[in-house]
Amino acid sequence: MNKVLLLLILLSNLCFGQERVDVAELTIKVKASSTEDLYYGFAEGDQIIFSFQEVEGKELKEVEIMEYPETSKFMDYETKKIENKVINVIDKAVYKFRFKNSNAFKGRICKIKIQRIPASEELKNFNTTVKWVSEQDTTWNSYTKDVVVGYDTLYVQKTKKVLEIDEKIEEMVFDKSQRVHSETNANGNKTSIFFTLPQNQGNGYEYRKVIAWAYWVGVGEESNQAWQQNKKTISGAVQGAASLTLTPLGAIAVGAVTNLALPTMGEDVQYGLVDEANKNLFHSGYEYRGFDFGKGVAGYKRFTDTNLLQGKYFVVLYNDNFMQGIDVNVKVSAIIEHKKYKDEPYTDMQVKARYEKKIITEPIIKTNKFPATADYKVKK
């Protein structure tokens, strides 16, 4: 027999006579529209023997064997069965066996058998179990940064706006006696008078604005006596209040007192506080509206609503006496808030940092997780 042929027969017998070592024999279910991965480690020089069968004879979309992480060694599409596929292992490594089912409704039952033929007797008991290892990889990032190396102190002269005057002032807006004739008088028993509240002013450094006001309506000598009595009473009650010298009406307007004495005897008057349009309705005999109404020997009212602190107002007066005319005194007092500002010099201390450019080196630590053979030594 030819010596070369004899040598080939001996080598062939030696190869096929090597013992197969079982790695895994499994039945797995690959769920609908999903992928299953299996990981095993193999020694240098191993031969992987791989067999696969779909139990119901249905096709599996993909079967792939990869040397981790991404080196594909074998791939088959739309397959039902694979018998004794041999993969040669060059270096010790982890292999991933991937099974992909693209069917959206039904899973696949797969029988899998993985064996290995070791390169030598010493590698027969190689541990094919895979462990997942986490290792930190450190790299260094260098960059230039402005770093504070000192401070400079500067003193800068500036001005600031400060309040110089903050006061409240009472201003008597209106004080007049008005004759209201009787029903039988040819001039008629209706009349009206008007007043205008002080106009708000401001220029950025000085402001004057009405913050409250009040009016008083009184008939004859009886109301004048009540007013004088209120002056005496208020003088003691508001002594030192907001550093103001107040009339009775000013005390009501500012809120220093809540009540004024009113006469109980004397002729009365029907009155109302209205705008110009309603004043005209009053004189024409039509129904009219207003901000305040009253009837008596005397009465008063305070206003603080911001919508009523400016403008022109009318006091309408009506005398229901048949023969007797009356003299009605109307007083209006406003509380003015006065604020005045000024520029005041001051020294501002400014601390300014000095910078220099320096090279900064910082570690960037990244944690990697990967499958490794059972004998892999984790890096310290």
Residue pairs with C-beta under 8 A, 6 or more apart in sequence:
18 117
18 118
19 117
19 124
20 49
20 115
20 116
20 117
21 115
21 116
21 117
21 118
21 124
22 113
22 114
22 115
23 40
23 48
23 114
23 115
23 116
23 128
24 38
24 40
24 112
24 113
24 114
25 112
25 113
25 114
26 38
26 111
26 112
26 113
27 55
27 109
27 110
27 111
27 112
28 36
28 38
28 99
28 109
28 110
28 112
29 107
29 108
29 109
29 110
30 36
30 60
30 99
30 100
30 101
30 107
30 108
30 110
31 101
31 107
32 101
32 103
32 104
32 105
32 106
32 107
33 101
33 102
33 103
33 104
34 100
34 101
34 107
35 98
35 99
35 100
35 101
36 98
36 99
37 96
37 97
37 98
37 99
38 96
38 97
38 99
38 112
38 114
39 68
39 94
39 95
39 96
39 97
39 130
39 371
40 94
40 95
40 97
40 114
40 128
40 129
40 130
41 92
41 93
41 94
41 95
41 126
41 127
41 128
41 129
41 130
41 372
41 373
41 374
42 48
42 89
42 92
42 93
42 94
42 95
42 116
42 126
42 128
43 89
43 92
43 116
43 118
43 119
43 123
43 126
44 89
44 90
44 91
44 92
44 119
44 123
45 89
45 118
45 119
45 120
45 123
46 88
46 89
46 116
46 117
46 118
46 119
46 123
46 126
47 86
47 87
47 88
47 89
47 116
47 117
48 65
48 86
48 87
48 88
48 89
48 95
48 114
48 115
48 116
49 84
49 85
49 86
49 113
49 114
49 115
49 116
49 117
50 65
50 74
50 82
50 84
50 85
50 86
50 87
50 97
50 112
50 113
50 114
50 115
51 82
51 83
51 84
51 85
51 112
51 113
51 114
52 60
52 63
52 79
52 81
52 82
52 110
52 111
52 112
52 113
53 80
53 81
53 82
53 110
53 111
54 60
54 79
54 80
54 81
54 108
54 109
54 110
55 109
55 110
55 111
56 108
56 109
57 80
58 80
58 108
59 78
59 79
59 80
60 78
60 79
60 80
60 99
60 100
60 101
60 108
60 110
61 77
61 78
61 100
61 101
61 102
61 103
62 75
62 76
62 77
62 98
62 99
62 100
62 102
63 74
63 75
63 76
63 79
63 82
63 97
63 98
63 99
63 100
64 72
64 74
64 75
64 76
64 97
64 98
64 100
65 72
65 73
65 74
65 75
65 85
65 87
65 95
65 96
65 97
65 98
66 72
66 73
66 95
66 96
66 98
67 73
67 93
67 94
67 95
68 93
68 94
68 95
68 96
68 370
68 371
69 370
73 87
73 95
74 85
74 87
76 82
87 95
89 95
92 373
93 373
94 130
94 371
94 372
94 373
96 371
97 112
97 114
99 108
99 110
99 112
101 107
101 108
116 126
116 128
118 124
118 126
127 373
127 374
127 375
128 373
128 374
129 374
130 371
130 372
130 373
130 374
131 371
131 372
131 373
131 374
131 376
132 369
132 370
132 371
132 372
133 369
133 370
133 371
133 372
133 376
133 378
134 367
134 368
134 369
135 367
135 368
135 370
135 378
135 379
136 365
136 366
136 367
136 368
137 365
137 366
137 367
137 368
138 363
138 364
138 365
138 366
139 363
139 364
139 366
140 361
140 362
140 363
140 364
141 361
141 362
141 363
141 364
142 359
142 360
142 361
142 362
143 359
143 360
143 362
144 357
144 358
144 359
144 360
145 357
145 358
145 359
145 360
146 355
146 356
146 357
147 355
147 356
147 357
147 358
147 360
148 353
148 354
148 355
149 354
149 355
149 356
150 353
150 354
151 351
151 352
151 353
151 354
152 351
152 352
152 353
152 354
153 349
153 350
153 351
153 352
154 349
154 350
154 351
154 352
155 347
155 348
155 349
155 350
156 347
156 348
156 349
156 350
157 345
157 346
157 347
157 348
158 345
158 346
158 347
158 348
159 343
159 344
159 345
159 346
160 343
160 344
160 346
161 205
161 341
161 342
161 343
161 344
162 341
162 342
162 343
162 344
163 339
163 340
163 341
164 340
164 341
164 342
165 338
165 339
165 340
166 338
166 339
166 340
167 243
167 337
167 338
168 211
168 242
168 244
168 254
168 335
168 336
168 337
168 338
169 244
169 335
169 336
169 338
170 244
170 245
170 246
170 247
170 250
170 253
170 254
170 333
170 334
170 335
170 336
171 198
171 333
171 334
171 335
171 336
172 247
172 249
172 250
172 331
172 332
172 333
173 195
173 196
173 197
173 198
173 213
173 332
173 333
173 334
174 193
174 195
174 215
174 330
174 331
174 332
175 329
175 330
175 331
175 332
176 193
176 329
176 330
177 327
177 328
177 329
177 330
178 191
178 193
178 317
178 327
178 328
178 329
178 330
179 191
179 325
179 326
179 327
179 328
180 189
180 190
180 191
180 269
180 317
180 318
180 319
180 325
180 326
180 327
180 328
181 187
181 188
181 189
181 191
181 319
181 325
182 189
182 319
182 321
182 322
182 323
182 324
182 325
183 189
183 319
183 320
183 321
183 322
183 323
184 322
184 323
185 325
189 318
189 319
189 320
189 321
190 282
190 283
190 316
190 317
190 318
190 319
191 316
191 317
192 279
192 282
192 283
192 314
192 315
192 316
192 317
193 314
193 315
193 317
193 330
194 276
194 279
194 312
194 313
194 314
194 315
195 312
195 313
195 315
195 330
195 332
196 311
196 312
196 313
197 210
197 213
197 309
197 310
197 311
197 312
197 313
197 332
197 334
198 208
198 210
198 334
198 336
199 310
200 207
200 208
200 209
200 210
200 309
200 310
201 207
201 208
201 209
202 208
202 209
204 341
205 340
205 341
205 342
206 338
206 339
206 340
206 341
207 337
207 338
207 339
207 340
208 336
208 337
208 338
209 309
209 336
209 337
210 309
210 310
210 334
210 335
210 336
210 337
211 304
211 309
211 335
211 336
211 337
212 253
212 254
212 255
212 302
212 303
212 304
212 309
212 334
212 335
213 253
213 302
213 303
213 309
213 332
213 333
213 334
213 335
214 249
214 250
214 252
214 253
214 300
214 301
214 302
214 303
214 332
214 333
215 249
215 273
215 300
215 301
215 315
215 330
215 331
215 332
215 333
216 227
216 248
216 249
216 260
216 298
216 299
216 300
216 329
216 330
216 331
216 332
217 269
217 271
217 294
217 298
217 299
217 300
217 315
217 317
217 328
217 329
217 330
218 224
218 226
218 227
218 263
218 297
218 298
218 299
218 328
218 329
218 331
219 266
219 267
219 268
219 269
219 297
219 298
219 326
219 327
219 328
219 329
220 266
220 267
220 297
220 326
220 327
221 266
222 263
222 265
222 266
222 297
222 298
223 263
223 266
223 297
223 298
223 329
224 329
225 263
226 260
226 261
226 262
226 263
226 297
226 298
227 248
227 329
227 331
229 261
230 248
230 260
230 261
231 247
231 248
233 248
233 261
234 246
234 247
234 248
234 251
234 256
234 257
237 251
237 256
237 257
238 244
238 246
238 251
238 256
238 257
241 251
241 254
241 256
242 254
242 256
244 250
244 254
244 256
246 254
246 256
247 331
247 333
248 257
248 260
249 260
249 300
249 331
249 332
249 333
250 333
250 335
251 257
252 258
252 260
252 300
252 302
253 302
253 303
253 333
253 334
253 335
254 335
255 302
260 300
262 296
262 297
262 298
262 299
263 297
263 298
264 297
265 297
266 297
267 297
267 321
267 324
267 326
268 295
268 296
268 297
269 295
269 296
269 297
269 317
269 318
269 319
269 326
269 328
270 294
270 295
270 317
270 318
270 319
270 320
271 293
271 294
271 295
271 299
271 315
271 316
271 317
271 318
271 328
272 282
272 288
272 290
272 292
272 293
272 294
272 315
272 316
273 290
273 291
273 292
273 293
273 301
273 313
273 314
273 315
274 282
274 288
274 289
274 290
274 291
274 313
274 314
274 315
274 316
275 290
275 312
275 313
275 314
276 312
276 314
278 288
278 289
278 290
278 314
278 316
279 288
279 314
279 316
281 287
281 288
282 288
282 316
283 316
288 316
290 316
291 303
291 308
291 313
292 301
294 301
303 309
315 330
317 328
319 325
319 326
